[in-house]
Amino acid sequence: MLSKRLLTALGVLAMIGAAFWAGYTVNGIGSSKAPTVEPIWAEASEGSIGRTIALSVEAIQERRAVAVNRLPGTVTARSNETEFSVGDPVYFVDGQAVRVVEGGVPFYRDLYEGLIGDDVSQLNAALTALGYPAGGEATFTDQTAAGVRQWHKDQGREATGEIPLGELIAVPSLPARLFLHDDGAVGAVLTGGERLVFAVVGEPHFRTILTAQQVSLVPEGTPVSVTYADRTWQGRIGSAAPDDQGVIHADVLADDGLLCGAECDALPAEEKVVMSALAEVVPAQTGVLVPVSAITVDVNGAATLVVEGESGVVNTPVTVLGSQDGLALVDGIASGTRVRIGDPSEGD
């Protein structure tokens, strides 16, 4: 006969076993029925797919010296402008403005009443363009002197009626995009004779530098959008070729005329202007986007989506137009349609 103590211990073990089995059954651990998986839904939306590669594009511009400094002293300021008209200051020496006028003859002497010459003709033309009195075409008359005095008064300086050598520089045509050489940096000491003022001549040449890998990704004819400041210019990649150092260059061309079109004057008068660009290696497409994981493709290559319609959940055939970064562009459903992600059998 079992002792009372042994019977008590067996009873406790039986209670523990019953409790464990009840929990095992309630939580489904021992159940043969698979747990229910709730379906995941996404909403189709309007969007675009495509692929671009970022490039740097250079605008190469030829510059030519158009004026020589004749005013000795220290450069105290430079103009921040890139395009200059008659009478505009280009730089300042010892606080005195050096102004630009139109003409093909360098200023080489002080100008005062009684002189005759092409340099005087350039001064008279500048005074006329600025609205001041001017003398005969090539003669420094009392009218020229009156115009110079009024011009000086408007500048807030002493009105002598004369133009000292160095205060005017002549460039072939105005308005013009001008560039001041680094030798004319603020603080530079000038003695006279420095070739400081340059102008852009001819048309800019646009090109990009490609790596060997990019050459295959960006073939000739690839569309490219070039951005400078708040402007965007559309072009295409030209043929690529290495230079003497093995650097691969490709021209960036416009279908008609210059890449910058009528906006080339927006470029500063520098030898090289670097700007950003995007090459469209995969053309952009716009339409209805869904997650790629929502699409089921059968053995015949037909694509379907499980969608939520007014009459319930249905399989809807679609045409896949393209995909990128986990999204597919499809034709066959409208934007806003709810599509089910994953195996269509899930959640049934």
WOTA-V391725 format. One record per residue. RES is the residue in one letter. SS is DSSP state (a for helix, b for strand, c for the rest). D_CENTER is the distance of its C-alpha to the mean C-alpha in Angstrom with 2 decimals. Layout:
BEGIN
RES_SS_D_CENTER / RES_SS_D_CENTER
END
This chain:
BEGIN
M_c_97.47 / L_c_94.09 / S_c_94.01 / K_a_92.59 / R_a_89.84 / L_a_88.67 / L_a_88.63 / T_a_86.47 / A_a_83.87 / L_a_83.69 / G_a_83.14 / V_a_80.14 / L_a_78.55 / A_a_79.08 / M_a_77.35 / I_a_74.29 / G_a_74.08 / A_a_74.32 / A_a_71.54 / F_a_69.23 / W_a_69.91 / A_a_69.27 / G_a_65.84 / Y_a_65.05 / T_a_65.87 / V_a_64.14 / N_c_60.83 / G_c_61.03 / I_c_61.15 / G_c_64.06 / S_c_63.17 / S_c_62.60 / K_c_60.22 / A_c_56.46 / P_c_54.38 / T_c_52.50 / V_c_48.69 / E_c_46.74 / P_c_44.10 / I_b_40.40 / W_b_38.68 / A_b_35.06 / E_b_33.74 / A_c_31.87 / S_b_28.73 / E_b_26.22 / G_b_22.97 / S_b_20.84 / I_b_20.79 / G_b_18.89 / R_b_17.11 / T_b_13.76 / I_b_13.03 / A_b_9.96 / L_b_9.90 / S_b_9.06 / V_b_9.55 / E_b_11.72 / A_b_12.92 / I_b_16.59 / Q_b_18.63 / E_b_22.38 / R_b_23.83 / R_b_27.49 / A_b_29.64 / V_b_30.94 / A_b_32.92 / V_b_35.10 / N_c_35.81 / R_c_39.49 / L_c_39.54 / P_c_40.70 / G_b_39.78 / T_b_37.00 / V_b_33.42 / T_b_33.15 / A_b_29.83 / R_b_26.94 / S_c_25.13 / N_c_21.56 / E_c_21.11 / T_c_19.50 / E_b_21.63 / F_b_25.38 / S_c_28.34 / V_c_32.08 / G_c_33.34 / D_c_30.08 / P_b_30.47 / V_b_28.43 / Y_b_29.96 / F_b_33.06 / V_b_35.99 / D_c_38.47 / G_c_37.00 / Q_b_37.63 / A_b_34.82 / V_b_34.33 / R_b_33.46 / V_b_32.31 / V_b_34.32 / E_b_34.34 / G_c_36.79 / G_c_37.59 / V_c_40.22 / P_c_39.46 / F_c_41.18 / Y_c_44.02 / R_c_46.55 / D_c_47.20 / L_b_47.40 / Y_c_50.34 / E_c_52.87 / G_c_54.83 / L_c_52.36 / I_b_51.55 / G_c_48.73 / D_a_45.34 / D_a_43.70 / V_a_45.66 / S_a_44.57 / Q_a_40.90 / L_a_41.74 / N_a_43.62 / A_a_40.78 / A_a_38.35 / L_a_40.88 / T_a_41.30 / A_a_37.55 / L_a_37.41 / G_c_40.48 / Y_c_43.07 / P_c_46.49 / A_c_46.65 / G_c_49.52 / G_c_50.43 / E_c_47.87 / A_c_48.62 / T_b_50.99 / F_c_50.38 / T_c_52.68 / D_a_53.61 / Q_a_51.03 / T_a_48.35 / A_a_49.61 / A_a_49.52 / G_a_45.94 / V_a_44.93 / R_a_46.85 / Q_a_45.13 / W_a_41.68 / H_a_42.56 / K_a_43.92 / D_a_40.68 / Q_c_38.88 / G_c_41.42 / R_c_43.12 / E_c_46.62 / A_c_47.49 / T_c_49.45 / G_c_48.84 / E_c_47.79 / I_b_44.56 / P_c_44.86 / L_c_43.41 / G_c_39.87 / E_c_38.74 / L_b_37.35 / I_b_35.23 / A_b_35.01 / V_b_32.12 / P_c_32.70 / S_c_30.82 / L_c_29.14 / P_c_26.72 / A_b_24.74 / R_b_21.67 / L_b_23.35 / F_b_22.58 / L_b_25.10 / H_c_26.02 / D_a_26.12 / D_a_29.91 / G_a_29.58 / A_c_28.10 / V_c_29.71 / G_c_33.08 / A_c_33.56 / V_b_37.10 / L_b_37.51 / T_c_40.77 / G_c_39.90 / G_c_38.87 / E_c_35.35 / R_b_32.76 / L_b_30.11 / V_b_28.37 / F_b_26.23 / A_b_24.73 / V_b_22.22 / V_b_24.33 / G_b_23.67 / E_b_20.48 / P_b_17.28 / H_b_17.24 / F_b_14.16 / R_b_14.70 / T_b_13.70 / I_b_16.04 / L_b_17.52 / T_c_20.06 / A_a_23.36 / Q_a_22.63 / Q_a_19.31 / V_a_21.26 / S_a_23.34 / L_a_20.58 / V_c_18.42 / P_c_21.20 / E_c_21.25 / G_c_20.18 / T_c_17.62 / P_b_15.16 / V_b_11.49 / S_b_8.48 / V_b_6.15 / T_b_3.24 / Y_b_4.91 / A_c_6.47 / D_c_7.76 / R_b_7.80 / T_b_7.21 / W_b_9.60 / Q_b_11.79 / G_b_13.66 / R_b_15.64 / I_b_16.51 / G_b_19.57 / S_b_22.40 / A_b_21.96 / A_b_24.45 / P_b_25.17 / D_c_25.81 / D_c_28.91 / Q_c_27.63 / G_c_26.76 / V_c_22.96 / I_b_21.63 / H_b_19.39 / A_b_18.31 / D_b_17.44 / V_b_14.59 / L_b_16.55 / A_c_16.79 / D_c_19.83 / D_c_21.10 / G_c_20.60 / L_c_17.54 / L_c_14.02 / C_c_13.09 / G_a_16.37 / A_a_17.82 / E_a_14.78 / C_a_15.09 / D_a_16.78 / A_a_13.64 / L_c_12.98 / P_c_15.10 / A_c_18.30 / E_c_17.57 / E_c_18.60 / K_b_15.39 / V_b_11.84 / V_b_9.48 / M_b_5.79 / S_b_4.25 / A_b_5.97 / L_b_8.56 / A_b_12.10 / E_b_14.56 / V_b_17.62 / V_b_19.57 / P_b_19.29 / A_b_18.77 / Q_b_22.12 / T_b_23.03 / G_b_26.48 / V_b_28.79 / L_b_28.03 / V_b_30.80 / P_b_31.24 / V_a_32.19 / S_a_35.22 / A_a_36.62 / I_b_37.16 / T_b_40.47 / V_b_41.03 / D_c_44.66 / V_c_46.30 / N_c_45.59 / G_c_41.85 / A_c_41.99 / A_b_39.58 / T_b_40.79 / L_b_39.81 / V_b_42.25 / V_b_41.46 / E_b_43.14 / G_b_44.58 / E_c_47.10 / S_c_49.95 / G_b_48.79 / V_b_46.93 / V_b_46.57 / N_b_45.08 / T_b_42.62 / P_b_41.51 / V_b_37.78 / T_b_35.68 / V_b_32.82 / L_b_29.88 / G_b_27.63 / S_b_26.78 / Q_b_24.13 / D_c_24.29 / G_c_27.78 / L_b_27.22 / A_b_28.72 / L_b_28.06 / V_b_31.57 / D_b_33.54 / G_c_36.88 / I_c_36.32 / A_c_34.76 / S_c_32.15 / G_c_34.06 / T_c_36.69 / R_b_37.87 / V_b_37.99 / R_b_39.94 / I_b_38.50 / G_c_40.73 / D_c_44.06 / P_c_45.42 / S_c_48.82 / E_c_47.70 / G_c_49.03 / D_c_51.67
END
